[in-house]
């Protein structure tokens, strides 16, 4: 359907009013124009026929004008919906680019920490920084990383990061066996809403980092990728610390 230009609408409106005025004039002057009837048609009958034809023609022109206006209004509504759709896409694109820029900035900070911590205090500082970045990107109420010996199921270390005034994390009880099971599940979560992401695994292979948190809905794929990068970074820091120890 070809679009209807505003100038065409204006022309149709002018034509409609012109035709309407002509028809009104002819209706008014019809009795004066017809002074006598025809052999087979009385004067009153002829006037009635002409008046009916003139009114019908006026109604037809009006309907044509209304139809054209309705088509134009639908086109305007369609354009407005398209504009709103494009505006939404543009805003989402800017938001996505902003989020990506933030993630790139944080990943650069990750890379700056690719060195062996001198002691446990320094390792905790590194891991706290990583969890803080992950918390800012994911906007979770809290995040925790637990380093587990997957053979003995022993907790080697654990670090928490939560928003101030947020959820009471003392009530969060998730066992190591449950964490490892959730990490192996495709959904990464249990029925309570606790989710786990495991590190890729490095040396020593039995020691792995597990990032767990609470998720109330479907997670953004970009956020998921960032959290995976964060837990891998936590394991790298831990591994560098272990290798830097005597006998590591």
C-alpha positions in Angstrom: 0.0 0.0 0.0 1.5 3.3 -1.1 1.8 5.9 1.6 -0.7 8.8 1.5 1.1 12.2 1.5 -0.1 15.1 3.6 -0.6 17.1 0.4 -2.9 14.5 -1.0 -5.0 14.6 2.2 -5.2 18.4 1.9 -6.2 18.2 -1.7 -8.9 15.6 -1.0 -10.3 17.8 1.8 -10.4 20.8 -0.5 -12.1 18.8 -3.2 -14.6 17.4 -0.7 -15.6 20.8 0.5 -15.8 22.2 -3.0 -18.0 19.3 -4.2 -20.1 19.5 -1.0 -20.7 23.3 -1.6 -21.6 22.7 -5.2 -24.1 19.9 -4.2 -25.6 22.1 -1.5 -26.0 24.9 -4.0 -27.7 22.5 -6.5 -29.9 21.1 -3.8 -31.0 24.6 -2.9 -31.6 25.7 -6.5 -33.1 22.5 -7.8 -36.7 23.6 -7.3 -35.9 26.8 -9.2 -34.1 25.0 -12.1 -37.0 22.6 -12.6 -40.1 24.7 -13.4 -42.1 22.0 -15.0 -42.2 18.3 -15.2 -41.5 15.9 -18.1 -44.2 14.0 -20.0 -43.7 10.9 -17.9 -42.2 12.4 -14.8 -43.9 14.9 -12.5 -41.9 17.9 -11.3 -42.0 16.8 -7.6 -40.8 13.3 -8.6 -37.9 14.7 -10.7 -36.9 17.0 -7.8 -36.9 14.1 -5.4 -34.7 12.0 -7.8 -32.2 14.8 -8.3 -32.1 15.5 -4.6 -31.6 11.9 -3.8 -28.7 11.6 -6.4 -27.1 14.8 -5.1 -27.3 13.7 -1.4 -26.0 10.2 -2.3 -23.1 11.7 -4.2 -22.3 14.0 -1.3 -22.3 11.0 1.0 -20.1 9.0 -1.3 -17.5 11.9 -1.5 -17.7 12.2 2.3 -17.1 8.4 2.7 -14.1 8.6 0.3 -12.6 11.4 2.3 -13.2 9.5 5.6 -11.6 6.4 4.2 -8.5 8.3 3.1 -8.2 10.0 6.4 -8.5 6.6 8.2 -5.7 5.2 6.1 -3.5 8.1 6.8 -4.2 7.8 10.6 -3.3 4.1 10.4 -0.1 4.9 8.6 0.7 7.5 11.3 0.1 5.0 14.1 2.3 2.4 12.3 5.1 5.0 11.9 4.7 5.9 15.6 5.0 2.3 16.6 8.0 1.8 14.4 9.6 5.0 15.9 9.0 3.7 19.4 10.4 0.3 18.5 13.5 1.9 17.0 13.9 4.2 19.9 13.7 1.3 22.3 16.2 -0.7 20.3 18.5 2.4 20.3 18.3 2.8 24.0 18.9 -1.0 24.5 21.9 -0.7 22.2 23.3 2.2 24.2 22.6 0.3 27.5 24.3 -2.8 26.1 27.4 -0.8 24.9 27.6 0.9 28.3 27.4 -2.5 30.0 30.1 -3.9 27.7 32.4 -1.0 28.3 32.0 -1.5 32.1 32.8 -5.2 31.6 35.8 -4.5 29.5 37.0 -2.0 32.2 36.6 -4.7 34.9 38.3 -7.4 32.7 41.3 -5.0 32.4 41.3 -4.8 36.2 41.2 -8.6 36.3 44.3 -8.8 34.1 46.2 -6.4 36.3 45.8 -8.9 39.1 47.5 -11.8 37.2 50.3 -12.2 39.7 50.9 -14.5 42.6 49.6 -13.1 45.9 52.4 -12.9 48.5 50.2 -14.0 51.3 46.6 -14.9 52.2 45.8 -11.3 53.1 46.8 -10.2 49.6 44.9 -13.1 48.0 41.8 -12.0 50.0 42.2 -8.5 48.7 42.4 -9.7 45.1 39.4 -11.9 45.5 37.4 -9.2 47.3 38.1 -6.9 44.4 37.0 -9.5 41.8 33.8 -10.2 43.8 33.1 -6.5 44.1 33.4 -6.1 40.3 31.1 -9.1 39.7 28.6 -7.7 42.2 28.5 -4.3 40.4 28.0 -6.0 37.0 25.4 -8.6 38.0 23.5 -6.4 40.5 23.0 -9.4 42.8 22.2 -9.0 46.5 25.3 -11.1 47.3 28.0 -13.3 45.8 30.3 -15.8 47.3 33.2 -17.8 46.0 34.2 -21.1 47.7 37.5 -22.9 46.9 36.7 -26.7 47.3 38.9 -29.8 47.2 36.6 -31.8 44.9 38.1 -35.1 46.1 37.7 -34.7 49.8 34.9 -32.0 49.6 36.8 -29.9 52.0 36.4 -26.1 51.9 39.9 -24.5 51.4 38.7 -20.9 51.6 35.5 -18.9 51.1 34.9 -15.2 50.4 31.7 -13.2 50.5 30.6 -9.9 49.0 27.2 -8.3 49.5 25.4 -5.0 49.1 25.2 -2.9 52.3 21.9 -3.5 54.0 21.1 -6.4 51.8 20.0 -10.0 52.5 21.2 -11.7 55.6 23.7 -14.2 54.2 24.1 -16.0 57.5 21.0 -18.0 56.8 22.4 -19.2 53.4 23.4 -22.8 53.9 24.7 -24.7 50.9 26.9 -27.8 51.3 29.9 -28.6 49.2 28.4 -31.7 47.7 25.3 -29.7 46.7 27.4 -27.0 45.2 29.3 -29.5 43.0 26.1 -31.1 42.0 24.5 -27.8 41.0 27.6 -26.8 39.1 27.2 -30.0 37.0 23.5 -29.3 36.3 22.6 -27.5 33.1 20.3 -25.1 35.0 23.1 -24.3 37.6 20.4 -23.7 40.2 18.3 -25.6 42.8 14.7 -25.3 43.8 15.6 -22.6 46.5 17.0 -20.3 43.8 20.6 -20.8 44.7 22.9 -21.0 41.6 26.4 -22.1 41.1 29.1 -21.4 38.5 32.2 -23.5 38.5 35.7 -22.5 37.3 37.1 -24.2 34.3 39.7 -26.1 36.4 43.4 -25.6 36.6 46.4 -27.0 38.6 46.0 -28.6 41.0 42.9 -30.1 39.3 41.1 -31.2 42.4 41.0 -27.6 43.8 38.3 -25.6 42.0 36.5 -22.3 42.6 32.7 -22.2 42.8 30.7 -18.9 42.6 27.3 -19.1 44.1 24.5 -16.6 44.4 20.7 -16.3 44.5 18.8 -15.8 41.2 15.1 -14.9 41.1 14.7 -14.9 37.3 16.4 -15.7 34.0 19.9 -14.4 34.0 21.3 -12.1 31.3 23.7 -14.1 29.1 26.3 -11.3 29.2 26.1 -11.2 33.0 26.5 -15.0 33.0 29.6 -14.8 30.9 31.1 -12.2 33.1 30.4 -14.2 36.3 32.1 -17.2 34.6 35.1 -15.0 33.9 35.1 -13.8 37.5 35.1 -17.3 39.0 37.8 -18.4 36.6 39.8 -15.4 37.7 39.3 -16.3 41.4 40.7 -19.8 40.7 43.7 -18.4 38.9 44.5 -16.2 41.8 44.1 -19.1 44.2 46.3 -21.3 42.0 49.0 -18.7 41.7 49.0 -18.4 45.5 49.3 -22.2 45.9 52.1 -22.5 43.3 54.0 -19.7 45.0 54.1 -21.5 48.3 57.0 -23.8 49.2 56.2 -27.2 47.7 53.5 -25.7 45.5 
